[in-house]
Amino acid sequence: MRARIVRVEQSTQGALGVMLVDNAIFCFTLEPDKDERGKLYISQGVYHCQRFHGKKWPNTFEIVVPGHTAVLFHSGNVEADTLGCVLLGATVGKLKGNRAVLNSGETFKNFLSFTEKVNEFPLFIEDRYV
C-alpha cells in the first residue's frame, strides 16, 4: 500500500487535502493549520506510517514525524479535533461555520477495514494550493 495526501487548501481553519491510496482517491483529509512554531505539523515529504495502539485510539496508524509524537490518522470534523493529527472524511463542508471533513467516523472505519492486514506503509505529502 502507498498513500499520498495532496493538500489543496490552507487557511486558519486547517489544511484540507485529498488522500489517494494506491493512486485512487480514498477520502478527504484535514490537518491543523500550524504548530507552536508557526509551521504545518507535517511538511511536504515522504513519511513512514506504522500501526499504532493507544488508549484513545486503540487501532490506527502513526505518521512518524520528526519533532512530534503520536501524529495519527483518526476521525473528527474540524481543526479543533485534529490535535496535530490527520482527520479523514468522505466529503468537505462546514460545521458551525468552520471548514470540516464530514462523515468522518464511517470514513475512518473504512480506512481501518481497508488497512486491516497492513502494518506499515509510505505516505507522500505534497502541497498543491491553488
C-alpha positions in Angstrom: 0.0 0.0 0.0 1.1 3.5 -0.8 -0.7 6.6 0.3 -0.5 10.2 -0.8 -2.0 13.4 0.6 -2.3 16.2 -1.8 -3.1 19.4 0.1 -5.4 21.7 -1.9 -6.4 24.4 0.6 -4.8 26.0 3.6 -6.4 28.5 6.0 -6.7 29.3 9.7 -9.3 26.5 9.7 -6.7 23.9 8.7 -5.1 22.3 5.7 -7.5 20.4 3.5 -6.3 17.6 1.3 -7.2 14.6 -0.8 -5.9 11.2 0.2 -5.1 8.7 -2.5 -4.4 5.1 -1.8 -2.6 3.1 -4.5 -3.3 6.0 -6.9 -7.1 6.0 -6.3 -8.9 8.7 -4.4 -9.8 7.4 -0.9 -11.1 10.4 1.1 -10.5 14.0 2.2 -8.1 15.0 5.0 -8.0 17.9 7.4 -4.8 18.8 9.3 -4.1 21.5 11.9 -3.2 24.9 10.5 0.1 25.4 12.2 2.1 24.2 15.3 3.5 26.4 18.0 6.4 27.4 15.6 4.0 28.6 13.0 4.6 25.7 10.6 2.4 22.9 9.4 2.9 19.8 11.6 3.8 17.7 8.6 5.9 19.3 5.9 5.9 18.1 2.3 7.9 14.9 2.0 7.8 11.2 2.5 6.9 9.6 5.8 6.7 6.2 7.3 3.3 5.2 8.8 3.1 2.4 11.3 0.3 0.6 13.2 -0.4 2.4 16.5 -2.3 1.2 19.6 -3.2 3.8 22.3 -5.9 4.4 24.9 -8.0 6.9 22.9 -7.2 5.4 19.5 -6.7 1.6 20.1 -6.2 0.9 16.4 -4.9 3.4 13.9 -1.6 4.5 12.2 1.0 6.9 13.4 2.8 9.1 10.9 6.4 9.2 12.1 7.1 13.0 12.0 10.4 14.3 13.4 9.8 16.6 16.3 6.3 15.3 17.0 4.8 12.3 18.7 1.6 10.4 18.1 0.7 12.1 14.8 -2.2 9.8 14.0 -5.0 9.2 11.4 -8.3 9.4 13.2 -11.9 10.6 13.0 -13.0 14.2 13.7 -14.6 17.0 11.7 -12.9 20.4 12.3 -9.4 21.6 13.0 -10.1 21.7 16.8 -10.5 17.9 16.6 -7.1 17.3 15.0 -4.8 17.7 18.0 -1.9 17.7 15.5 -3.3 14.7 13.6 -4.9 13.9 10.3 -8.7 13.6 10.1 -10.3 11.5 7.4 -13.7 12.4 5.9 -15.9 11.4 2.9 -16.9 14.9 2.0 -16.0 18.6 2.7 -18.3 21.1 4.2 -18.8 23.4 7.2 -19.8 22.8 10.8 -20.8 25.8 12.9 -19.1 28.0 10.3 -15.8 26.1 10.3 -14.2 24.2 7.4 -14.8 20.5 8.0 -14.5 16.9 6.7 -17.8 15.1 7.1 -18.9 11.5 7.6 -15.6 11.1 9.4 -16.5 8.2 11.7 -17.6 6.0 8.8 -14.6 7.1 6.7 -12.2 6.2 9.5 -13.9 2.8 9.9 -13.5 2.2 6.1 -9.8 3.2 6.4 -9.3 0.6 9.2 -11.1 -2.0 7.2 -9.0 -1.3 4.1 -5.8 -1.5 6.1 -6.7 -4.5 8.2 -3.8 -6.5 7.0 -1.3 -3.6 6.7 1.1 -2.8 9.5 3.1 0.0 7.8 3.1 2.0 4.6 4.8 5.0 3.0 3.0 8.3 2.9 3.8 11.0 0.4 2.6 14.6 1.3 2.6 17.4 -1.2 1.1 20.9 -1.4 -0.8 21.9 -4.4 -2.6 25.0 -3.3 -4.5 26.9 -5.9 
